[in-house]
């Protein structure tokens, strides 16, 4: 899975959580929101290193 595809999927999940938040109880909405933010943060940190932050990497690397 490419980075762009992964980012689009994570963003879609986040939008789905935000859209469904009024339909689910407050406690569950908060839990699902926190889990979505944690998953997004972990996915971001797993793909970024301090040396590579903000650097465009060519396809052949």
mmCIF file of the N, C-alpha and C atoms, coordinates in Angstrom:
data_MODEL
# 
_entry.id   MODEL 
# 
loop_
_atom_site.group_PDB 
_atom_site.id 
_atom_site.type_symbol 
_atom_site.label_atom_id 
_atom_site.label_alt_id 
_atom_site.label_comp_id 
_atom_site.label_asym_id 
_atom_site.label_entity_id 
_atom_site.label_seq_id 
_atom_site.pdbx_PDB_ins_code 
_atom_site.Cartn_x 
_atom_site.Cartn_y 
_atom_site.Cartn_z 
_atom_site.occupancy 
_atom_site.B_iso_or_equiv 
_atom_site.pdbx_formal_charge 
_atom_site.auth_seq_id 
_atom_site.auth_comp_id 
_atom_site.auth_asym_id 
_atom_site.auth_atom_id 
_atom_site.pdbx_PDB_model_num 
ATOM 1   N N  . UNK A 1 1  ? 0.851   -1.173 0.000  1.00 0.00 ? 1  UNK A N  1 
ATOM 2   C CA . UNK A 1 1  ? 0.000   0.000  0.000  1.00 0.00 ? 1  UNK A CA 1 
ATOM 3   C C  . UNK A 1 1  ? 0.894   1.232  0.000  1.00 0.00 ? 1  UNK A C  1 
ATOM 4   N N  . UNK A 1 2  ? 0.597   2.143  -0.887 1.00 0.00 ? 2  UNK A N  1 
ATOM 5   C CA . UNK A 1 2  ? 1.413   3.355  -0.968 1.00 0.00 ? 2  UNK A CA 1 
ATOM 6   C C  . UNK A 1 2  ? 1.077   4.289  0.192  1.00 0.00 ? 2  UNK A C  1 
ATOM 7   N N  . UNK A 1 3  ? 1.983   5.211  0.446  1.00 0.00 ? 3  UNK A N  1 
ATOM 8   C CA . UNK A 1 3  ? 1.770   6.182  1.521  1.00 0.00 ? 3  UNK A CA 1 
ATOM 9   C C  . UNK A 1 3  ? 0.525   7.013  1.263  1.00 0.00 ? 3  UNK A C  1 
ATOM 10  N N  . UNK A 1 4  ? 0.325   7.392  0.020  1.00 0.00 ? 4  UNK A N  1 
ATOM 11  C CA . UNK A 1 4  ? -0.838  8.225  -0.310 1.00 0.00 ? 4  UNK A CA 1 
ATOM 12  C C  . UNK A 1 4  ? -2.140  7.461  -0.071 1.00 0.00 ? 4  UNK A C  1 
ATOM 13  N N  . UNK A 1 5  ? -2.168  6.193  -0.459 1.00 0.00 ? 5  UNK A N  1 
ATOM 14  C CA . UNK A 1 5  ? -3.357  5.372  -0.240 1.00 0.00 ? 5  UNK A CA 1 
ATOM 15  C C  . UNK A 1 5  ? -3.635  5.223  1.244  1.00 0.00 ? 5  UNK A C  1 
ATOM 16  N N  . UNK A 1 6  ? -2.589  4.968  2.024  1.00 0.00 ? 6  UNK A N  1 
ATOM 17  C CA . UNK A 1 6  ? -2.743  4.832  3.469  1.00 0.00 ? 6  UNK A CA 1 
ATOM 18  C C  . UNK A 1 6  ? -3.275  6.121  4.088  1.00 0.00 ? 6  UNK A C  1 
ATOM 19  N N  . UNK A 1 7  ? -2.731  7.254  3.653  1.00 0.00 ? 7  UNK A N  1 
ATOM 20  C CA . UNK A 1 7  ? -3.176  8.544  4.181  1.00 0.00 ? 7  UNK A CA 1 
ATOM 21  C C  . UNK A 1 7  ? -4.638  8.810  3.841  1.00 0.00 ? 7  UNK A C  1 
ATOM 22  N N  . UNK A 1 8  ? -5.038  8.472  2.620  1.00 0.00 ? 8  UNK A N  1 
ATOM 23  C CA . UNK A 1 8  ? -6.434  8.673  2.214  1.00 0.00 ? 8  UNK A CA 1 
ATOM 24  C C  . UNK A 1 8  ? -7.357  7.785  3.044  1.00 0.00 ? 8  UNK A C  1 
ATOM 25  N N  . UNK A 1 9  ? -6.959  6.539  3.275  1.00 0.00 ? 9  UNK A N  1 
ATOM 26  C CA . UNK A 1 9  ? -7.778  5.638  4.083  1.00 0.00 ? 9  UNK A CA 1 
ATOM 27  C C  . UNK A 1 9  ? -7.901  6.132  5.522  1.00 0.00 ? 9  UNK A C  1 
ATOM 28  N N  . UNK A 1 10 ? -6.799  6.583  6.110  1.00 0.00 ? 10 UNK A N  1 
ATOM 29  C CA . UNK A 1 10 ? -6.852  7.105  7.480  1.00 0.00 ? 10 UNK A CA 1 
ATOM 30  C C  . UNK A 1 10 ? -7.726  8.353  7.562  1.00 0.00 ? 10 UNK A C  1 
ATOM 31  N N  . UNK A 1 11 ? -7.643  9.213  6.559  1.00 0.00 ? 11 UNK A N  1 
ATOM 32  C CA . UNK A 1 11 ? -8.471  10.413 6.539  1.00 0.00 ? 11 UNK A CA 1 
ATOM 33  C C  . UNK A 1 11 ? -9.947  10.041 6.397  1.00 0.00 ? 11 UNK A C  1 
ATOM 34  N N  . UNK A 1 12 ? -10.239 9.040  5.569  1.00 0.00 ? 12 UNK A N  1 
ATOM 35  C CA . UNK A 1 12 ? -11.623 8.587  5.401  1.00 0.00 ? 12 UNK A CA 1 
ATOM 36  C C  . UNK A 1 12 ? -12.171 8.013  6.704  1.00 0.00 ? 12 UNK A C  1 
ATOM 37  N N  . UNK A 1 13 ? -11.336 7.266  7.426  1.00 0.00 ? 13 UNK A N  1 
ATOM 38  C CA . UNK A 1 13 ? -11.758 6.731  8.724  1.00 0.00 ? 13 UNK A CA 1 
ATOM 39  C C  . UNK A 1 13 ? -12.037 7.864  9.695  1.00 0.00 ? 13 UNK A C  1 
ATOM 40  N N  . UNK A 1 14 ? -11.173 8.854  9.715  1.00 0.00 ? 14 UNK A N  1 
ATOM 41  C CA . UNK A 1 14 ? -11.374 9.998  10.601 1.00 0.00 ? 14 UNK A CA 1 
ATOM 42  C C  . UNK A 1 14 ? -12.671 10.732 10.256 1.00 0.00 ? 14 UNK A C  1 
ATOM 43  N N  . UNK A 1 15 ? -12.935 10.942 8.967  1.00 0.00 ? 15 UNK A N  1 
ATOM 44  C CA . UNK A 1 15 ? -14.184 11.593 8.558  1.00 0.00 ? 15 UNK A CA 1 
ATOM 45  C C  . UNK A 1 15 ? -15.404 10.762 8.953  1.00 0.00 ? 15 UNK A C  1 
ATOM 46  N N  . UNK A 1 16 ? -15.302 9.445  8.822  1.00 0.00 ? 16 UNK A N  1 
ATOM 47  C CA . UNK A 1 16 ? -16.417 8.576  9.210  1.00 0.00 ? 16 UNK A CA 1 
ATOM 48  C C  . UNK A 1 16 ? -16.682 8.665  10.705 1.00 0.00 ? 16 UNK A C  1 
ATOM 49  N N  . UNK A 1 17 ? -15.624 8.735  11.494 1.00 0.00 ? 17 UNK A N  1 
ATOM 50  C CA . UNK A 1 17 ? -15.783 8.865  12.946 1.00 0.00 ? 17 UNK A CA 1 
ATOM 51  C C  . UNK A 1 17 ? -16.451 10.185 13.284 1.00 0.00 ? 17 UNK A C  1 
ATOM 52  N N  . UNK A 1 18 ? -16.003 11.262 12.658 1.00 0.00 ? 18 UNK A N  1 
ATOM 53  C CA . UNK A 1 18 ? -16.583 12.580 12.925 1.00 0.00 ? 18 UNK A CA 1 
ATOM 54  C C  . UNK A 1 18 ? -18.049 12.611 12.488 1.00 0.00 ? 18 UNK A C  1 
ATOM 55  N N  . UNK A 1 19 ? -18.356 12.017 11.341 1.00 0.00 ? 19 UNK A N  1 
ATOM 56  C CA . UNK A 1 19 ? -19.730 12.026 10.829 1.00 0.00 ? 19 UNK A CA 1 
ATOM 57  C C  . UNK A 1 19 ? -20.669 11.189 11.693 1.00 0.00 ? 19 UNK A C  1 
ATOM 58  N N  . UNK A 1 20 ? -20.160 10.103 12.273 1.00 0.00 ? 20 UNK A N  1 
ATOM 59  C CA . UNK A 1 20 ? -21.019 9.221  13.060 1.00 0.00 ? 20 UNK A CA 1 
ATOM 60  C C  . UNK A 1 20 ? -21.071 9.604  14.534 1.00 0.00 ? 20 UNK A C  1 
ATOM 61  N N  . UNK A 1 21 ? -20.267 10.554 14.952 1.00 0.00 ? 21 UNK A N  1 
ATOM 62  C CA . UNK A 1 21 ? -20.202 10.916 16.372 1.00 0.00 ? 21 UNK A CA 1 
ATOM 63  C C  . UNK A 1 21 ? -21.554 11.306 16.963 1.00 0.00 ? 21 UNK A C  1 
ATOM 64  N N  . UNK A 1 22 ? -22.400 12.099 16.275 1.00 0.00 ? 22 UNK A N  1 
ATOM 65  C CA . UNK A 1 22 ? -23.696 12.438 16.883 1.00 0.00 ? 22 UNK A CA 1 
ATOM 66  C C  . UNK A 1 22 ? -24.632 11.235 17.033 1.00 0.00 ? 22 UNK A C  1 
ATOM 67  N N  . UNK A 1 23 ? -24.429 10.185 16.255 1.00 0.00 ? 23 UNK A N  1 
ATOM 68  C CA . UNK A 1 23 ? -25.331 9.037  16.267 1.00 0.00 ? 23 UNK A CA 1 
ATOM 69  C C  . UNK A 1 23 ? -24.987 8.010  17.343 1.00 0.00 ? 23 UNK A C  1 
ATOM 70  N N  . UNK A 1 24 ? -23.825 8.096  17.948 1.00 0.00 ? 24 UNK A N  1 
ATOM 71  C CA . UNK A 1 24 ? -23.444 7.120  18.967 1.00 0.00 ? 24 UNK A CA 1 
ATOM 72  C C  . UNK A 1 24 ? -23.325 7.814  20.317 1.00 0.00 ? 24 UNK A C  1 
ATOM 73  N N  . UNK A 1 25 ? -23.462 7.071  21.402 1.00 0.00 ? 25 UNK A N  1 
ATOM 74  C CA . UNK A 1 25 ? -23.390 7.681  22.739 1.00 0.00 ? 25 UNK A CA 1 
ATOM 75  C C  . UNK A 1 25 ? -22.075 8.415  22.965 1.00 0.00 ? 25 UNK A C  1 
ATOM 76  N N  . UNK A 1 26 ? -22.121 9.411  23.832 1.00 0.00 ? 26 UNK A N  1 
ATOM 77  C CA . UNK A 1 26 ? -20.954 10.268 24.060 1.00 0.00 ? 26 UNK A CA 1 
ATOM 78  C C  . UNK A 1 26 ? -19.705 9.493  24.462 1.00 0.00 ? 26 UNK A C  1 
ATOM 79  N N  . UNK A 1 27 ? -19.833 8.558  25.370 1.00 0.00 ? 27 UNK A N  1 
ATOM 80  C CA . UNK A 1 27 ? -18.669 7.796  25.827 1.00 0.00 ? 27 UNK A CA 1 
ATOM 81  C C  . UNK A 1 27 ? -18.026 7.012  24.699 1.00 0.00 ? 27 UNK A C  1 
ATOM 82  N N  . UNK A 1 28 ? -18.860 6.359  23.904 1.00 0.00 ? 28 UNK A N  1 
ATOM 83  C CA . UNK A 1 28 ? -18.347 5.566  22.788 1.00 0.00 ? 28 UNK A CA 1 
ATOM 84  C C  . UNK A 1 28 ? -17.743 6.464  21.714 1.00 0.00 ? 28 UNK A C  1 
ATOM 85  N N  . UNK A 1 29 ? -18.371 7.602  21.442 1.00 0.00 ? 29 UNK A N  1 
ATOM 86  C CA . UNK A 1 29 ? -17.842 8.535  20.441 1.00 0.00 ? 29 UNK A CA 1 
ATOM 87  C C  . UNK A 1 29 ? -16.467 9.036  20.861 1.00 0.00 ? 29 UNK A C  1 
ATOM 88  N N  . UNK A 1 30 ? -16.321 9.343  22.130 1.00 0.00 ? 30 UNK A N  1 
ATOM 89  C CA . UNK A 1 30 ? -15.030 9.807  22.638 1.00 0.00 ? 30 UNK A CA 1 
ATOM 90  C C  . UNK A 1 30 ? -13.980 8.714  22.501 1.00 0.00 ? 30 UNK A C  1 
ATOM 91  N N  . UNK A 1 31 ? -14.342 7.484  22.852 1.00 0.00 ? 31 UNK A N  1 
ATOM 92  C CA . UNK A 1 31 ? -13.415 6.359  22.749 1.00 0.00 ? 31 UNK A CA 1 
ATOM 93  C C  . UNK A 1 31 ? -12.979 6.132  21.301 1.00 0.00 ? 31 UNK A C  1 
ATOM 94  N N  . UNK A 1 32 ? -13.940 6.100  20.379 1.00 0.00 ? 32 UNK A N  1 
ATOM 95  C CA . UNK A 1 32 ? -13.627 5.866  18.962 1.00 0.00 ? 32 UNK A CA 1 
ATOM 96  C C  . UNK A 1 32 ? -12.781 7.009  18.411 1.00 0.00 ? 32 UNK A C  1 
ATOM 97  N N  . UNK A 1 33 ? -13.084 8.237  18.800 1.00 0.00 ? 33 UNK A N  1 
ATOM 98  C CA . UNK A 1 33 ? -12.294 9.386  18.357 1.00 0.00 ? 33 UNK A CA 1 
ATOM 99  C C  . UNK A 1 33 ? -10.860 9.315  18.838 1.00 0.00 ? 33 UNK A C  1 
ATOM 100 N N  . UNK A 1 34 ? -10.676 8.949  20.102 1.00 0.00 ? 34 UNK A N  1 
ATOM 101 C CA . UNK A 1 34 ? -9.321  8.829  20.656 1.00 0.00 ? 34 UNK A CA 1 
ATOM 102 C C  . UNK A 1 34 ? -8.552  7.725  19.944 1.00 0.00 ? 34 UNK A C  1 
ATOM 103 N N  . UNK A 1 35 ? -9.205  6.598  19.694 1.00 0.00 ? 35 UNK A N  1 
ATOM 104 C CA . UNK A 1 35 ? -8.547  5.491  18.985 1.00 0.00 ? 35 UNK A CA 1 
ATOM 105 C C  . UNK A 1 35 ? -8.150  5.925  17.575 1.00 0.00 ? 35 UNK A C  1 
ATOM 106 N N  . UNK A 1 36 ? -9.023  6.653  16.877 1.00 0.00 ? 36 UNK A N  1 
ATOM 107 C CA . UNK A 1 36 ? -8.711  7.117  15.519 1.00 0.00 ? 36 UNK A CA 1 
ATOM 108 C C  . UNK A 1 36 ? -7.517  8.063  15.527 1.00 0.00 ? 36 UNK A C  1 
ATOM 109 N N  . UNK A 1 37 ? -7.472  8.967  16.495 1.00 0.00 ? 37 UNK A N  1 
ATOM 110 C CA . UNK A 1 37 ? -6.345  9.901  16.591 1.00 0.00 ? 37 UNK A CA 1 
ATOM 111 C C  . UNK A 1 37 ? -5.059  9.146  16.912 1.00 0.00 ? 37 UNK A C  1 
ATOM 112 N N  . UNK A 1 38 ? -5.122  8.186  17.823 1.00 0.00 ? 38 UNK A N  1 
ATOM 113 C CA . UNK A 1 38 ? -3.929  7.402  18.162 1.00 0.00 ? 38 UNK A CA 1 
ATOM 114 C C  . UNK A 1 38 ? -3.431  6.596  16.966 1.00 0.00 ? 38 UNK A C  1 
ATOM 115 N N  . UNK A 1 39 ? -4.345  5.966  16.229 1.00 0.00 ? 39 UNK A N  1 
ATOM 116 C CA . UNK A 1 39 ? -3.934  5.201  15.046 1.00 0.00 ? 39 UNK A CA 1 
ATOM 117 C C  . UNK A 1 39 ? -3.301  6.103  13.992 1.00 0.00 ? 39 UNK A C  1 
ATOM 118 N N  . UNK A 1 40 ? -3.879  7.268  13.775 1.00 0.00 ? 40 UNK A N  1 
ATOM 119 C CA . UNK A 1 40 ? -3.304  8.213  12.819 1.00 0.00 ? 40 UNK A CA 1 
ATOM 120 C C  . UNK A 1 40 ? -1.930  8.682  13.241 1.00 0.00 ? 40 UNK A C  1 
ATOM 121 N N  . UNK A 1 41 ? -1.764  8.957  14.537 1.00 0.00 ? 41 UNK A N  1 
ATOM 122 C CA . UNK A 1 41 ? -0.469  9.405  15.052 1.00 0.00 ? 41 UNK A CA 1 
ATOM 123 C C  . UNK A 1 41 ? 0.573   8.307  14.916 1.00 0.00 ? 41 UNK A C  1 
ATOM 124 N N  . UNK A 1 42 ? 0.211   7.086  15.270 1.00 0.00 ? 42 UNK A N  1 
ATOM 125 C CA . UNK A 1 42 ? 1.149   5.963  15.159 1.00 0.00 ? 42 UNK A CA 1 
ATOM 126 C C  . UNK A 1 42 ? 1.536   5.735  13.700 1.00 0.00 ? 42 UNK A C  1 
ATOM 127 N N  . UNK A 1 43 ? 0.567   5.790  12.791 1.00 0.00 ? 43 UNK A N  1 
ATOM 128 C CA . UNK A 1 43 ? 0.871   5.607  11.367 1.00 0.00 ? 43 UNK A CA 1 
ATOM 129 C C  . UNK A 1 43 ? 1.792   6.706  10.861 1.00 0.00 ? 43 UNK A C  1 
ATOM 130 N N  . UNK A 1 44 ? 1.562   7.935  11.307 1.00 0.00 ? 44 UNK A N  1 
ATOM 131 C CA . UNK A 1 44 ? 2.416   9.052  10.896 1.00 0.00 ? 44 UNK A CA 1 
ATOM 132 C C  . UNK A 1 44 ? 3.834   8.872  11.433 1.00 0.00 ? 44 UNK A C  1 
ATOM 133 N N  . UNK A 1 45 ? 3.944   8.574  12.722 1.00 0.00 ? 45 UNK A N  1 
ATOM 134 C CA . UNK A 1 45 ? 5.268   8.436  13.330 1.00 0.00 ? 45 UNK A CA 1 
ATOM 135 C C  . UNK A 1 45 ? 6.025   7.226  12.791 1.00 0.00 ? 45 UNK A C  1 
ATOM 136 N N  . UNK A 1 46 ? 5.308   6.193  12.380 1.00 0.00 ? 46 UNK A N  1 
ATOM 137 C CA . UNK A 1 46 ? 5.960   5.002  11.846 1.00 0.00 ? 46 UNK A CA 1 
ATOM 138 C C  . UNK A 1 46 ? 6.580   5.258  10.478 1.00 0.00 ? 46 UNK A C  1 
ATOM 139 N N  . UNK A 1 47 ? 6.103   6.278  9.781  1.00 0.00 ? 47 UNK A N  1 
ATOM 140 C CA . UNK A 1 47 ? 6.609   6.531  8.432  1.00 0.00 ? 47 UNK A CA 1 
ATOM 141 C C  . UNK A 1 47 ? 7.542   7.726  8.357  1.00 0.00 ? 47 UNK A C  1 
ATOM 142 N N  . UNK A 1 48 ? 7.740   8.430  9.462  1.00 0.00 ? 48 UNK A N  1 
ATOM 143 C CA . UNK A 1 48 ? 8.559   9.635  9.450  1.00 0.00 ? 48 UNK A CA 1 
ATOM 144 C C  . UNK A 1 48 ? 9.723   9.472  10.416 1.00 0.00 ? 48 UNK A C  1 
ATOM 145 N N  . UNK A 1 49 ? 10.914  9.784  9.944  1.00 0.00 ? 49 UNK A N  1 
ATOM 146 C CA . UNK A 1 49 ? 12.090  9.809  10.814 1.00 0.00 ? 49 UNK A CA 1 
ATOM 147 C C  . UNK A 1 49 ? 12.586  11.248 10.871 1.00 0.00 ? 49 UNK A C  1 
ATOM 148 N N  . UNK A 1 50 ? 13.299  11.621 11.925 1.00 0.00 ? 50 UNK A N  1 
ATOM 149 C CA . UNK A 1 50 ? 13.794  13.001 12.003 1.00 0.00 ? 50 UNK A CA 1 
ATOM 150 C C  . UNK A 1 50 ? 14.623  13.408 10.784 1.00 0.00 ? 50 UNK A C  1 
ATOM 151 N N  . UNK A 1 51 ? 15.422  12.489 10.262 1.00 0.00 ? 51 UNK A N  1 
ATOM 152 C CA . UNK A 1 51 ? 16.263  12.817 9.110  1.00 0.00 ? 51 UNK A CA 1 
ATOM 153 C C  . UNK A 1 51 ? 15.428  12.980 7.842  1.00 0.00 ? 51 UNK A C  1 
ATOM 154 N N  . UNK A 1 52 ? 14.294  12.296 7.786  1.00 0.00 ? 52 UNK A N  1 
ATOM 155 C CA . UNK A 1 52 ? 13.494  12.336 6.571  1.00 0.00 ? 52 UNK A CA 1 
ATOM 156 C C  . UNK A 1 52 ? 12.307  13.259 6.640  1.00 0.00 ? 52 UNK A C  1 
ATOM 157 N N  . UNK A 1 53 ? 12.127  13.948 7.749  1.00 0.00 ? 53 UNK A N  1 
ATOM 158 C CA . UNK A 1 53 ? 10.945  14.797 7.904  1.00 0.00 ? 53 UNK A CA 1 
ATOM 159 C C  . UNK A 1 53 ? 10.976  15.943 6.903  1.00 0.00 ? 53 UNK A C  1 
ATOM 160 N N  . UNK A 1 54 ? 9.942   16.065 6.104  1.00 0.00 ? 54 UNK A N  1 
ATOM 161 C CA . UNK A 1 54 ? 9.838   17.145 5.134  1.00 0.00 ? 54 UNK A CA 1 
ATOM 162 C C  . UNK A 1 54 ? 10.653  16.939 3.873  1.00 0.00 ? 54 UNK A C  1 
ATOM 163 N N  . UNK A 1 55 ? 11.290  15.781 3.741  1.00 0.00 ? 55 UNK A N  1 
ATOM 164 C CA . UNK A 1 55 ? 12.129  15.506 2.581  1.00 0.00 ? 55 UNK A CA 1 
ATOM 165 C C  . UNK A 1 55 ? 11.335  14.686 1.575  1.00 0.00 ? 55 UNK A C  1 
ATOM 166 N N  . UNK A 1 56 ? 11.393  15.076 0.319  1.00 0.00 ? 56 UNK A N  1 
ATOM 167 C CA . UNK A 1 56 ? 10.722  14.325 -0.738 1.00 0.00 ? 56 UNK A CA 1 
ATOM 168 C C  . UNK A 1 56 ? 11.639  13.187 -1.158 1.00 0.00 ? 56 UNK A C  1 
ATOM 169 N N  . UNK A 1 57 ? 11.118  11.972 -1.069 1.00 0.00 ? 57 UNK A N  1 
ATOM 170 C CA . UNK A 1 57 ? 11.920  10.791 -1.384 1.00 0.00 ? 57 UNK A CA 1 
ATOM 171 C C  . UNK A 1 57 ? 11.557  10.306 -2.780 1.00 0.00 ? 57 UNK A C  1 
ATOM 172 N N  . UNK A 1 58 ? 12.557  10.197 -3.660 1.00 0.00 ? 58 UNK A N  1 
ATOM 173 C CA . UNK A 1 58 ? 12.281  9.674  -5.003 1.00 0.00 ? 58 UNK A CA 1 
ATOM 174 C C  . UNK A 1 58 ? 11.792  8.225  -4.934 1.00 0.00 ? 58 UNK A C  1 
ATOM 175 N N  . UNK A 1 59 ? 11.077  7.784  -5.952 1.00 0.00 ? 59 UNK A N  1 
ATOM 176 C CA . UNK A 1 59 ? 10.517  6.435  -5.983 1.00 0.00 ? 59 UNK A CA 1 
ATOM 177 C C  . UNK A 1 59 ? 11.581  5.346  -5.870 1.00 0.00 ? 59 UNK A C  1 
ATOM 178 N N  . UNK A 1 60 ? 12.777  5.566  -6.421 1.00 0.00 ? 60 UNK A N  1 
ATOM 179 C CA . UNK A 1 60 ? 13.784  4.503  -6.441 1.00 0.00 ? 60 UNK A CA 1 
ATOM 180 C C  . UNK A 1 60 ? 14.471  4.283  -5.104 1.00 0.00 ? 60 UNK A C  1 
ATOM 181 N N  . UNK A 1 61 ? 14.274  5.140  -4.118 1.00 0.00 ? 61 UNK A N  1 
ATOM 182 C CA . UNK A 1 61 ? 14.922  4.939  -2.806 1.00 0.00 ? 61 UNK A CA 1 
ATOM 183 C C  . UNK A 1 61 ? 14.218  3.878  -2.028 1.00 0.00 ? 61 UNK A C  1 
# 
